[in-house]
Amino acid sequence: MGSSQKRAIQNYRSRLSERGLARFEVLGLDGDRALIRSLARRLAEDSPESARIRDVVAKTISGEPPKKGGVIAALRSFPLEDAELDLERLRTHPREIDL
């Protein structure tokens, strides 16, 4: 490989690192090539969607069972104080039921 080609590769890799990206090689099945490339492309965007994908993949690969109480934690995180909801229940006399 000539010196100009080495310099071009070095410049390319330095531009990648300035953007916070790295080039690396992975081994996988030939059929997964498009999937892995599209996954890498989406993760490189560094958007909220890529953060969600990163979280799901990390949890899937870790093999840990999902934590209990996720729904309760999500409901507790909602700011109900600012919602100005009237959650008072009307007190009425019980209905008469004819059995």
HUBELMO-V219009 format. One record per helix or strand of 3 or more residues. SS is the DSSP state (helix for helix, strand for strand). FROM is the first residue (numbers start at 0). TO is the last residue. If there is no record, write none. Layout:
# HUBELMO-V219009
{{SS | FROM | TO} {SS | FROM | TO}}
This chain:
# HUBELMO-V219009
{{helix | 2 | 17} {helix | 29 | 43} {helix | 47 | 61} {helix | 69 | 75} {helix | 80 | 82}}
